[in-house]
Amino acid sequence: EVAVLMTLLRDIRDRLQLTILLVEHHMNLVMRVSDKVVALDFGKKIADGTPTEVQANPEVIRAYLGTEN
């Protein structure tokens, strides 16, 4: 289902030249289909940029993966 959704989103974006706002927690989908990502932590923006930039952001890592004590 995720692969079908990814294909559909890309097709709509490319064929109709639209911007799509995707609110999603399935990170594989988000990282593979997005040109820009905004990460939130309890409603506060903690990062924005390309998927690679956001994925490497220390605040995103802390918020989503936790830190070692």
N, CA, C and O atoms as a Tripos MOL2 file, in Angstrom:
@<TRIPOS>MOLECULE
protein
  276   275    69     0     0
PROTEIN
NO_CHARGES

@<TRIPOS>ATOM
      1 N           0.8030   -1.1870    0.0000 N.3       1 GLU1
      2 CA          0.0000    0.0000    0.0000 C.3       1 GLU1
      3 C           0.8580    1.2680    0.0000 C.2       1 GLU1
      4 O           0.5240    2.2460   -0.6680 O.2       1 GLU1
      5 N           1.9640    1.2480    0.7510 N.am      2 VAL2
      6 CA          2.8320    2.4300    0.8250 C.3       2 VAL2
      7 C           3.4480    2.7160   -0.5410 C.2       2 VAL2
      8 O           3.5160    3.8730   -0.9560 O.2       2 VAL2
      9 N           3.8890    1.6920   -1.2340 N.am      3 ALA3
     10 CA          4.4920    1.8800   -2.5560 C.3       3 ALA3
     11 C           3.4720    2.4470   -3.5370 C.2       3 ALA3
     12 O           3.8100    3.2950   -4.3630 O.2       3 ALA3
     13 N           2.2380    1.9880   -3.4540 N.am      4 VAL4
     14 CA          1.1770    2.4960   -4.3310 C.3       4 VAL4
     15 C           0.9100    3.9680   -4.0170 C.2       4 VAL4
     16 O           0.7790    4.7820   -4.9310 O.2       4 VAL4
     17 N           0.8290    4.3070   -2.7470 N.am      5 LEU5
     18 CA          0.6060    5.6930   -2.3400 C.3       5 LEU5
     19 C           1.7500    6.5890   -2.8000 C.2       5 LEU5
     20 O           1.5130    7.6980   -3.2780 O.2       5 LEU5
     21 N           2.9760    6.1240   -2.6600 N.am      6 MET6
     22 CA          4.1440    6.8890   -3.0830 C.3       6 MET6
     23 C           4.0750    7.1750   -4.5910 C.2       6 MET6
     24 O           4.3100    8.3050   -5.0190 O.2       6 MET6
     25 N           3.7620    6.1850   -5.3650 N.am      7 THR7
     26 CA          3.6400    6.3500   -6.8110 C.3       7 THR7
     27 C           2.5220    7.3290   -7.1580 C.2       7 THR7
     28 O           2.6870    8.1830   -8.0290 O.2       7 THR7
     29 N           1.4020    7.2070   -6.4860 N.am      8 LEU8
     30 CA          0.2650    8.0900   -6.7250 C.3       8 LEU8
     31 C           0.6050    9.5460   -6.3890 C.2       8 LEU8
     32 O           0.2820   10.4480   -7.1620 O.2       8 LEU8
     33 N           1.2500    9.7810   -5.2510 N.am      9 LEU9
     34 CA          1.6370   11.1390   -4.8580 C.3       9 LEU9
     35 C           2.6010   11.7650   -5.8660 C.2       9 LEU9
     36 O           2.4450   12.9210   -6.2560 O.2       9 LEU9
     37 N           3.5870   10.9920   -6.2760 N.am     10 ARG10
     38 CA          4.5530   11.5070   -7.2620 C.3      10 ARG10
     39 C           3.8750   11.8050   -8.5940 C.2      10 ARG10
     40 O           4.1690   12.8150   -9.2330 O.2      10 ARG10
     41 N           2.9790   10.9330   -9.0060 N.am     11 ASP11
     42 CA          2.2700   11.1280  -10.2700 C.3      11 ASP11
     43 C           1.4160   12.3930  -10.2320 C.2      11 ASP11
     44 O           1.4400   13.1910  -11.1690 O.2      11 ASP11
     45 N           0.6720   12.5710   -9.1580 N.am     12 ILE12
     46 CA         -0.1560   13.7760   -9.0220 C.3      12 ILE12
     47 C           0.7240   15.0220   -9.0240 C.2      12 ILE12
     48 O           0.4350   15.9880   -9.7310 O.2      12 ILE12
     49 N           1.7930   15.0010   -8.2360 N.am     13 ARG13
     50 CA          2.7030   16.1450   -8.1620 C.3      13 ARG13
     51 C           3.2720   16.4940   -9.5270 C.2      13 ARG13
     52 O           3.2470   17.6550   -9.9350 O.2      13 ARG13
     53 N           3.7780   15.5050  -10.2280 N.am     14 ASP14
     54 CA          4.4560   15.7520  -11.5000 C.3      14 ASP14
     55 C           3.4870   16.0860  -12.6330 C.2      14 ASP14
     56 O           3.7380   16.9940  -13.4250 O.2      14 ASP14
     57 N           2.3990   15.3590  -12.7060 N.am     15 ARG15
     58 CA          1.4560   15.5500  -13.8060 C.3      15 ARG15
     59 C           0.6860   16.8630  -13.6800 C.2      15 ARG15
     60 O           0.4510   17.5440  -14.6770 O.2      15 ARG15
     61 N           0.2980   17.2120  -12.4720 N.am     16 LEU16
     62 CA         -0.5100   18.4120  -12.2680 C.3      16 LEU16
     63 C           0.2950   19.6080  -11.7630 C.2      16 LEU16
     64 O          -0.2520   20.6920  -11.5560 O.2      16 LEU16
     65 N           1.6050   19.4010  -11.5650 N.am     17 GLN17
     66 CA          2.4870   20.4770  -11.0820 C.3      17 GLN17
     67 C           1.9370   21.0860   -9.7850 C.2      17 GLN17
     68 O           1.7920   22.3030   -9.6700 O.2      17 GLN17
     69 N           1.6360   20.2180   -8.8140 N.am     18 LEU18
     70 CA          1.0790   20.6480   -7.5390 C.3      18 LEU18
     71 C           2.0690   20.4670   -6.4120 C.2      18 LEU18
     72 O           2.9520   19.6110   -6.4720 O.2      18 LEU18
     73 N           1.9140   21.2760   -5.3900 N.am     19 THR19
     74 CA          2.5960   21.0610   -4.1260 C.3      19 THR19
     75 C           1.6450   20.2880   -3.2340 C.2      19 THR19
     76 O           0.4580   20.6070   -3.1590 O.2      19 THR19
     77 N           2.1600   19.2750   -2.5590 N.am     20 ILE20
     78 CA          1.3380   18.4410   -1.6930 C.3      20 ILE20
     79 C           1.8590   18.5600   -0.2660 C.2      20 ILE20
     80 O           3.0540   18.3970   -0.0200 O.2      20 ILE20
     81 N           0.9610   18.8440    0.6680 N.am     21 LEU21
     82 CA          1.2990   18.8440    2.0850 C.3      21 LEU21
     83 C           0.9330   17.4690    2.6300 C.2      21 LEU21
     84 O          -0.2310   17.0680    2.6160 O.2      21 LEU21
     85 N           1.9320   16.7650    3.1030 N.am     22 LEU22
     86 CA          1.7470   15.4070    3.6060 C.3      22 LEU22
     87 C           2.0440   15.3980    5.0990 C.2      22 LEU22
     88 O           3.1660   15.6960    5.5110 O.2      22 LEU22
     89 N           1.0640   15.0620    5.9000 N.am     23 VAL23
     90 CA          1.2580   14.9040    7.3370 C.3      23 VAL23
     91 C           1.2590   13.4030    7.5950 C.2      23 VAL23
     92 O           0.2260   12.7430    7.4820 O.2      23 VAL23
     93 N           2.4250   12.8710    7.9410 N.am     24 GLU24
     94 CA          2.5760   11.4180    7.9790 C.3      24 GLU24
     95 C           3.6420   11.0210    8.9860 C.2      24 GLU24
     96 O           4.6150   11.7440    9.1990 O.2      24 GLU24
     97 N           3.4450    9.8610    9.6050 N.am     25 HIS25
     98 CA          4.4200    9.3240   10.5540 C.3      25 HIS25
     99 C           5.2060    8.1420    9.9790 C.2      25 HIS25
    100 O           6.1240    7.6380   10.6250 O.2      25 HIS25
    101 N           4.8620    7.7100    8.8050 N.am     26 HIS26
    102 CA          5.5800    6.5980    8.1640 C.3      26 HIS26
    103 C           6.8300    7.1860    7.5170 C.2      26 HIS26
    104 O           6.7800    7.7010    6.4000 O.2      26 HIS26
    105 N           7.9560    7.1020    8.2350 N.am     27 MET27
    106 CA          9.1680    7.8120    7.8310 C.3      27 MET27
    107 C           9.7440    7.3400    6.5050 C.2      27 MET27
    108 O          10.3170    8.1450    5.7710 O.2      27 MET27
    109 N           9.6110    6.0760    6.1800 N.am     28 ASN28
    110 CA         10.1070    5.5910    4.8930 C.3      28 ASN28
    111 C           9.3920    6.3170    3.7500 C.2      28 ASN28
    112 O          10.0270    6.7470    2.7870 O.2      28 ASN28
    113 N           8.0870    6.4470    3.8630 N.am     29 LEU29
    114 CA          7.3070    7.1540    2.8530 C.3      29 LEU29
    115 C           7.7160    8.6210    2.7950 C.2      29 LEU29
    116 O           7.9890    9.1500    1.7180 O.2      29 LEU29
    117 N           7.7580    9.2730    3.9410 N.am     30 VAL30
    118 CA          8.1010   10.6980    3.9950 C.3      30 VAL30
    119 C           9.4620   10.9590    3.3610 C.2      30 VAL30
    120 O           9.5930   11.8610    2.5330 O.2      30 VAL30
    121 N          10.4520   10.2020    3.7280 N.am     31 MET31
    122 CA         11.8170   10.4470    3.2480 C.3      31 MET31
    123 C          11.9720   10.1350    1.7590 C.2      31 MET31
    124 O          12.8190   10.7310    1.0930 O.2      31 MET31
    125 N          11.1780    9.2220    1.2360 N.am     32 ARG32
    126 CA         11.3270    8.8460   -0.1710 C.3      32 ARG32
    127 C          10.5100    9.6960   -1.1330 C.2      32 ARG32
    128 O          10.8190    9.7470   -2.3240 O.2      32 ARG32
    129 N           9.4720   10.3650   -0.6350 N.am     33 VAL33
    130 CA          8.5950   11.1010   -1.5370 C.3      33 VAL33
    131 C           8.7430   12.6230   -1.3980 C.2      33 VAL33
    132 O           8.2770   13.3660   -2.2620 O.2      33 VAL33
    133 N           9.3750   13.0870   -0.3380 N.am     34 SER34
    134 CA          9.4040   14.5280   -0.0500 C.3      34 SER34
    135 C          10.6350   15.2290   -0.6030 C.2      34 SER34
    136 O          11.7360   14.6780   -0.6160 O.2      34 SER34
    137 N          10.4170   16.4690   -1.0610 N.am     35 ASP35
    138 CA         11.5220   17.3510   -1.4300 C.3      35 ASP35
    139 C          11.9780   18.1540   -0.2130 C.2      35 ASP35
    140 O          13.1580   18.4700   -0.0680 O.2      35 ASP35
    141 N          11.0270   18.4760    0.6530 N.am     36 LYS36
    142 CA         11.3020   19.2320    1.8790 C.3      36 LYS36
    143 C          10.5360   18.5780    3.0150 C.2      36 LYS36
    144 O           9.4080   18.1190    2.8390 O.2      36 LYS36
    145 N          11.1690   18.5400    4.1930 N.am     37 VAL37
    146 CA         10.5720   17.9310    5.3780 C.3      37 VAL37
    147 C          10.6360   18.9380    6.5230 C.2      37 VAL37
    148 O          11.6340   19.6390    6.6910 O.2      37 VAL37
    149 N           9.5700   19.0000    7.3000 N.am     38 VAL38
    150 CA          9.5460   19.7840    8.5320 C.3      38 VAL38
    151 C           9.2730   18.7990    9.6620 C.2      38 VAL38
    152 O           8.2990   18.0480    9.6190 O.2      38 VAL38
    153 N          10.1430   18.8070   10.6790 N.am     39 ALA39
    154 CA          9.9810   17.9140   11.8200 C.3      39 ALA39
    155 C           9.4590   18.7030   13.0070 C.2      39 ALA39
    156 O           9.9450   19.7920   13.3110 O.2      39 ALA39
    157 N           8.4600   18.1350   13.6730 N.am     40 LEU40
    158 CA          7.8710   18.7540   14.8500 C.3      40 LEU40
    159 C           8.1190   17.8860   16.0700 C.2      40 LEU40
    160 O           8.2000   16.6610   15.9740 O.2      40 LEU40
    161 N           8.2390   18.5330   17.2120 N.am     41 ASP41
    162 CA          8.3400   17.8430   18.4950 C.3      41 ASP41
    163 C           7.3210   18.4900   19.4160 C.2      41 ASP41
    164 O           7.5160   19.6220   19.8600 O.2      41 ASP41
    165 N           6.2370   17.7830   19.7080 N.am     42 PHE42
    166 CA          5.1370   18.3110   20.5100 C.3      42 PHE42
    167 C           4.6350   19.6440   19.9600 C.2      42 PHE42
    168 O           4.3820   20.5810   20.7170 O.2      42 PHE42
    169 N           4.4930   19.7210   18.6310 N.am     43 GLY43
    170 CA          3.9480   20.8940   17.9740 C.3      43 GLY43
    171 C           4.9300   22.0180   17.7040 C.2      43 GLY43
    172 O           4.5600   23.0220   17.0940 O.2      43 GLY43
    173 N           6.1640   21.8740   18.1410 N.am     44 LYS44
    174 CA          7.1930   22.8890   17.9260 C.3      44 LYS44
    175 C           8.1140   22.4430   16.7930 C.2      44 LYS44
    176 O           8.6060   21.3140   16.7950 O.2      44 LYS44
    177 N           8.3480   23.3400   15.8180 N.am     45 LYS45
    178 CA          9.2450   22.9990   14.7110 C.3      45 LYS45
    179 C          10.6710   22.8930   15.2220 C.2      45 LYS45
    180 O          11.1940   23.8250   15.8330 O.2      45 LYS45
    181 N          11.2950   21.7510   14.9670 N.am     46 ILE46
    182 CA         12.6740   21.5540   15.4110 C.3      46 ILE46
    183 C          13.6500   21.4560   14.2500 C.2      46 ILE46
    184 O          14.8600   21.5470   14.4580 O.2      46 ILE46
    185 N          13.1490   21.2710   13.0250 N.am     47 ALA47
    186 CA         14.0380   21.1900   11.8640 C.3      47 ALA47
    187 C          13.2280   21.3060   10.5870 C.2      47 ALA47
    188 O          12.0550   20.9350   10.5380 O.2      47 ALA47
    189 N          13.8790   21.8280    9.5500 N.am     48 ASP48
    190 CA         13.3050   21.7750    8.2150 C.3      48 ASP48
    191 C          14.4380   21.7820    7.2080 C.2      48 ASP48
    192 O          15.5090   22.3370    7.4560 O.2      48 ASP48
    193 N          14.1860   21.1610    6.0750 N.am     49 GLY49
    194 CA         15.1890   21.0570    5.0210 C.3      49 GLY49
    195 C          14.9240   19.8340    4.1710 C.2      49 GLY49
    196 O          13.8130   19.3060    4.1390 O.2      49 GLY49
    197 N          15.9520   19.3980    3.4920 N.am     50 THR50
    198 CA         15.8220   18.1830    2.6850 C.3      50 THR50
    199 C          15.6650   16.9860    3.6250 C.2      50 THR50
    200 O          16.0040   17.0790    4.8040 O.2      50 THR50
    201 N          15.1590   15.8750    3.1160 N.am     51 PRO51
    202 CA         15.0550   14.6950    3.9720 C.3      51 PRO51
    203 C          16.3930   14.3130    4.6130 C.2      51 PRO51
    204 O          16.4270   13.9410    5.7850 O.2      51 PRO51
    205 N          17.4740   14.3990    3.8730 N.am     52 THR52
    206 CA         18.7980   14.0500    4.4100 C.3      52 THR52
    207 C          19.2070   14.9960    5.5240 C.2      52 THR52
    208 O          19.7270   14.5610    6.5520 O.2      52 THR52
    209 N          18.9730   16.2950    5.3260 N.am     53 GLU53
    210 CA         19.3260   17.2830    6.3520 C.3      53 GLU53
    211 C          18.5270   17.0650    7.6330 C.2      53 GLU53
    212 O          19.0870   17.0950    8.7290 O.2      53 GLU53
    213 N          17.2390   16.8500    7.5010 N.am     54 VAL54
    214 CA         16.3890   16.6750    8.6750 C.3      54 VAL54
    215 C          16.7310   15.3750    9.4000 C.2      54 VAL54
    216 O          16.7630   15.3340   10.6300 O.2      54 VAL54
    217 N          16.9800   14.3390    8.6490 N.am     55 GLN55
    218 CA         17.3130   13.0450    9.2340 C.3      55 GLN55
    219 C          18.6110   13.1060   10.0520 C.2      55 GLN55
    220 O          18.7610   12.3700   11.0270 O.2      55 GLN55
    221 N          19.5360   13.9700    9.6620 N.am     56 ALA56
    222 CA         20.8230   14.0860   10.3600 C.3      56 ALA56
    223 C          20.8060   15.1500   11.4560 C.2      56 ALA56
    224 O          21.7970   15.2970   12.1700 O.2      56 ALA56
    225 N          19.7220   15.8860   11.6070 N.am     57 ASN57
    226 CA         19.6460   16.9700   12.5820 C.3      57 ASN57
    227 C          19.6640   16.4120   14.0030 C.2      57 ASN57
    228 O          18.8710   15.5280   14.3250 O.2      57 ASN57
    229 N          20.5670   16.9180   14.8680 N.am     58 PRO58
    230 CA         20.6650   16.4060   16.2440 C.3      58 PRO58
    231 C          19.3680   16.5330   17.0480 C.2      58 PRO58
    232 O          19.0650   15.6580   17.8600 O.2      58 PRO58
    233 N          18.6100   17.5870   16.8410 N.am     59 GLU59
    234 CA         17.3410   17.7450   17.5640 C.3      59 GLU59
    235 C          16.3250   16.6920   17.1330 C.2      59 GLU59
    236 O          15.5600   16.1880   17.9560 O.2      59 GLU59
    237 N          16.3170   16.3650   15.8570 N.am     60 VAL60
    238 CA         15.4070   15.3290   15.3480 C.3      60 VAL60
    239 C          15.8150   13.9750   15.9190 C.2      60 VAL60
    240 O          14.9660   13.1990   16.3570 O.2      60 VAL60
    241 N          17.0850   13.7000   15.9140 N.am     61 ILE61
    242 CA         17.5850   12.4340   16.4620 C.3      61 ILE61
    243 C          17.2100   12.3170   17.9380 C.2      61 ILE61
    244 O          16.7470   11.2680   18.3860 O.2      61 ILE61
    245 N          17.4110   13.3900   18.6840 N.am     62 ARG62
    246 CA         17.0740   13.3810   20.1120 C.3      62 ARG62
    247 C          15.5730   13.1530   20.3200 C.2      62 ARG62
    248 O          15.1650   12.3300   21.1400 O.2      62 ARG62
    249 N          14.7640   13.8970   19.5630 N.am     63 ALA63
    250 CA         13.3150   13.8170   19.7540 C.3      63 ALA63
    251 C          12.7250   12.4730   19.3420 C.2      63 ALA63
    252 O          11.8200   11.9630   20.0020 O.2      63 ALA63
    253 N          13.2320   11.9000   18.2590 N.am     64 TYR64
    254 CA         12.6100   10.6980   17.7110 C.3      64 TYR64
    255 C          13.3120    9.4040   18.1120 C.2      64 TYR64
    256 O          12.6870    8.3440   18.1360 O.2      64 TYR64
    257 N          14.5880    9.4810   18.4230 N.am     65 LEU65
    258 CA         15.3240    8.2700   18.7900 C.3      65 LEU65
    259 C          15.7650    8.2610   20.2380 C.2      65 LEU65
    260 O          16.1270    7.2130   20.7720 O.2      65 LEU65
    261 N          15.7370    9.4380   20.8890 N.am     66 GLY66
    262 CA         16.2020    9.5320   22.2690 C.3      66 GLY66
    263 C          17.7120    9.6620   22.3200 C.2      66 GLY66
    264 O          18.3940    9.6210   21.2960 O.2      66 GLY66
    265 N          18.2100    9.8170   23.5200 N.am     67 THR67
    266 CA         19.6540    9.9330   23.7110 C.3      67 THR67
    267 C          20.1060    8.8790   24.7080 C.2      67 THR67
    268 O          19.3310    8.4120   25.5430 O.2      67 THR67
    269 N          21.3570    8.5210   24.6010 N.am     68 GLU68
    270 CA         21.9210    7.5580   25.5390 C.3      68 GLU68
    271 C          22.2520    8.2740   26.8360 C.2      68 GLU68
    272 O          22.7670    9.3920   26.8160 O.2      68 GLU68
    273 N          21.9600    7.6390   27.9650 N.am     69 ASN69
    274 CA         22.2730    8.2160   29.2790 C.3      69 ASN69
    275 C          23.4840    7.5590   29.8610 C.2      69 ASN69
    276 O          23.9060    7.9080   30.9640 O.2      69 ASN69
@<TRIPOS>BOND
     1     1     2 1
     2     2     3 1
     3     3     4 2
     4     3     5 am
     5     5     6 1
     6     6     7 1
     7     7     8 2
     8     7     9 am
     9     9    10 1
    10    10    11 1
    11    11    12 2
    12    11    13 am
    13    13    14 1
    14    14    15 1
    15    15    16 2
    16    15    17 am
    17    17    18 1
    18    18    19 1
    19    19    20 2
    20    19    21 am
    21    21    22 1
    22    22    23 1
    23    23    24 2
    24    23    25 am
    25    25    26 1
    26    26    27 1
    27    27    28 2
    28    27    29 am
    29    29    30 1
    30    30    31 1
    31    31    32 2
    32    31    33 am
    33    33    34 1
    34    34    35 1
    35    35    36 2
    36    35    37 am
    37    37    38 1
    38    38    39 1
    39    39    40 2
    40    39    41 am
    41    41    42 1
    42    42    43 1
    43    43    44 2
    44    43    45 am
    45    45    46 1
    46    46    47 1
    47    47    48 2
    48    47    49 am
    49    49    50 1
    50    50    51 1
    51    51    52 2
    52    51    53 am
    53    53    54 1
    54    54    55 1
    55    55    56 2
    56    55    57 am
    57    57    58 1
    58    58    59 1
    59    59    60 2
    60    59    61 am
    61    61    62 1
    62    62    63 1
    63    63    64 2
    64    63    65 am
    65    65    66 1
    66    66    67 1
    67    67    68 2
    68    67    69 am
    69    69    70 1
    70    70    71 1
    71    71    72 2
    72    71    73 am
    73    73    74 1
    74    74    75 1
    75    75    76 2
    76    75    77 am
    77    77    78 1
    78    78    79 1
    79    79    80 2
    80    79    81 am
    81    81    82 1
    82    82    83 1
    83    83    84 2
    84    83    85 am
    85    85    86 1
    86    86    87 1
    87    87    88 2
    88    87    89 am
    89    89    90 1
    90    90    91 1
    91    91    92 2
    92    91    93 am
    93    93    94 1
    94    94    95 1
    95    95    96 2
    96    95    97 am
    97    97    98 1
    98    98    99 1
    99    99   100 2
   100    99   101 am
   101   101   102 1
   102   102   103 1
   103   103   104 2
   104   103   105 am
   105   105   106 1
   106   106   107 1
   107   107   108 2
   108   107   109 am
   109   109   110 1
   110   110   111 1
   111   111   112 2
   112   111   113 am
   113   113   114 1
   114   114   115 1
   115   115   116 2
   116   115   117 am
   117   117   118 1
   118   118   119 1
   119   119   120 2
   120   119   121 am
   121   121   122 1
   122   122   123 1
   123   123   124 2
   124   123   125 am
   125   125   126 1
   126   126   127 1
   127   127   128 2
   128   127   129 am
   129   129   130 1
   130   130   131 1
   131   131   132 2
   132   131   133 am
   133   133   134 1
   134   134   135 1
   135   135   136 2
   136   135   137 am
   137   137   138 1
   138   138   139 1
   139   139   140 2
   140   139   141 am
   141   141   142 1
   142   142   143 1
   143   143   144 2
   144   143   145 am
   145   145   146 1
   146   146   147 1
   147   147   148 2
   148   147   149 am
   149   149   150 1
   150   150   151 1
   151   151   152 2
   152   151   153 am
   153   153   154 1
   154   154   155 1
   155   155   156 2
   156   155   157 am
   157   157   158 1
   158   158   159 1
   159   159   160 2
   160   159   161 am
   161   161   162 1
   162   162   163 1
   163   163   164 2
   164   163   165 am
   165   165   166 1
   166   166   167 1
   167   167   168 2
   168   167   169 am
   169   169   170 1
   170   170   171 1
   171   171   172 2
   172   171   173 am
   173   173   174 1
   174   174   175 1
   175   175   176 2
   176   175   177 am
   177   177   178 1
   178   178   179 1
   179   179   180 2
   180   179   181 am
   181   181   182 1
   182   182   183 1
   183   183   184 2
   184   183   185 am
   185   185   186 1
   186   186   187 1
   187   187   188 2
   188   187   189 am
   189   189   190 1
   190   190   191 1
   191   191   192 2
   192   191   193 am
   193   193   194 1
   194   194   195 1
   195   195   196 2
   196   195   197 am
   197   197   198 1
   198   198   199 1
   199   199   200 2
   200   199   201 am
   201   201   202 1
   202   202   203 1
   203   203   204 2
   204   203   205 am
   205   205   206 1
   206   206   207 1
   207   207   208 2
   208   207   209 am
   209   209   210 1
   210   210   211 1
   211   211   212 2
   212   211   213 am
   213   213   214 1
   214   214   215 1
   215   215   216 2
   216   215   217 am
   217   217   218 1
   218   218   219 1
   219   219   220 2
   220   219   221 am
   221   221   222 1
   222   222   223 1
   223   223   224 2
   224   223   225 am
   225   225   226 1
   226   226   227 1
   227   227   228 2
   228   227   229 am
   229   229   230 1
   230   230   231 1
   231   231   232 2
   232   231   233 am
   233   233   234 1
   234   234   235 1
   235   235   236 2
   236   235   237 am
   237   237   238 1
   238   238   239 1
   239   239   240 2
   240   239   241 am
   241   241   242 1
   242   242   243 1
   243   243   244 2
   244   243   245 am
   245   245   246 1
   246   246   247 1
   247   247   248 2
   248   247   249 am
   249   249   250 1
   250   250   251 1
   251   251   252 2
   252   251   253 am
   253   253   254 1
   254   254   255 1
   255   255   256 2
   256   255   257 am
   257   257   258 1
   258   258   259 1
   259   259   260 2
   260   259   261 am
   261   261   262 1
   262   262   263 1
   263   263   264 2
   264   263   265 am
   265   265   266 1
   266   266   267 1
   267   267   268 2
   268   267   269 am
   269   269   270 1
   270   270   271 1
   271   271   272 2
   272   271   273 am
   273   273   274 1
   274   274   275 1
   275   275   276 2
@<TRIPOS>SUBSTRUCTURE
     1 GLU1         2 RESIDUE 1 A GLU
     2 VAL2         6 RESIDUE 1 A VAL
     3 ALA3        10 RESIDUE 1 A ALA
     4 VAL4        14 RESIDUE 1 A VAL
     5 LEU5        18 RESIDUE 1 A LEU
     6 MET6        22 RESIDUE 1 A MET
     7 THR7        26 RESIDUE 1 A THR
     8 LEU8        30 RESIDUE 1 A LEU
     9 LEU9        34 RESIDUE 1 A LEU
    10 ARG10       38 RESIDUE 1 A ARG
    11 ASP11       42 RESIDUE 1 A ASP
    12 ILE12       46 RESIDUE 1 A ILE
    13 ARG13       50 RESIDUE 1 A ARG
    14 ASP14       54 RESIDUE 1 A ASP
    15 ARG15       58 RESIDUE 1 A ARG
    16 LEU16       62 RESIDUE 1 A LEU
    17 GLN17       66 RESIDUE 1 A GLN
    18 LEU18       70 RESIDUE 1 A LEU
    19 THR19       74 RESIDUE 1 A THR
    20 ILE20       78 RESIDUE 1 A ILE
    21 LEU21       82 RESIDUE 1 A LEU
    22 LEU22       86 RESIDUE 1 A LEU
    23 VAL23       90 RESIDUE 1 A VAL
    24 GLU24       94 RESIDUE 1 A GLU
    25 HIS25       98 RESIDUE 1 A HIS
    26 HIS26      102 RESIDUE 1 A HIS
    27 MET27      106 RESIDUE 1 A MET
    28 ASN28      110 RESIDUE 1 A ASN
    29 LEU29      114 RESIDUE 1 A LEU
    30 VAL30      118 RESIDUE 1 A VAL
    31 MET31      122 RESIDUE 1 A MET
    32 ARG32      126 RESIDUE 1 A ARG
    33 VAL33      130 RESIDUE 1 A VAL
    34 SER34      134 RESIDUE 1 A SER
    35 ASP35      138 RESIDUE 1 A ASP
    36 LYS36      142 RESIDUE 1 A LYS
    37 VAL37      146 RESIDUE 1 A VAL
    38 VAL38      150 RESIDUE 1 A VAL
    39 ALA39      154 RESIDUE 1 A ALA
    40 LEU40      158 RESIDUE 1 A LEU
    41 ASP41      162 RESIDUE 1 A ASP
    42 PHE42      166 RESIDUE 1 A PHE
    43 GLY43      170 RESIDUE 1 A GLY
    44 LYS44      174 RESIDUE 1 A LYS
    45 LYS45      178 RESIDUE 1 A LYS
    46 ILE46      182 RESIDUE 1 A ILE
    47 ALA47      186 RESIDUE 1 A ALA
    48 ASP48      190 RESIDUE 1 A ASP
    49 GLY49      194 RESIDUE 1 A GLY
    50 THR50      198 RESIDUE 1 A THR
    51 PRO51      202 RESIDUE 1 A PRO
    52 THR52      206 RESIDUE 1 A THR
    53 GLU53      210 RESIDUE 1 A GLU
    54 VAL54      214 RESIDUE 1 A VAL
    55 GLN55      218 RESIDUE 1 A GLN
    56 ALA56      222 RESIDUE 1 A ALA
    57 ASN57      226 RESIDUE 1 A ASN
    58 PRO58      230 RESIDUE 1 A PRO
    59 GLU59      234 RESIDUE 1 A GLU
    60 VAL60      238 RESIDUE 1 A VAL
    61 ILE61      242 RESIDUE 1 A ILE
    62 ARG62      246 RESIDUE 1 A ARG
    63 ALA63      250 RESIDUE 1 A ALA
    64 TYR64      254 RESIDUE 1 A TYR
    65 LEU65      258 RESIDUE 1 A LEU
    66 GLY66      262 RESIDUE 1 A GLY
    67 THR67      266 RESIDUE 1 A THR
    68 GLU68      270 RESIDUE 1 A GLU
    69 ASN69      274 RESIDUE 1 A ASN
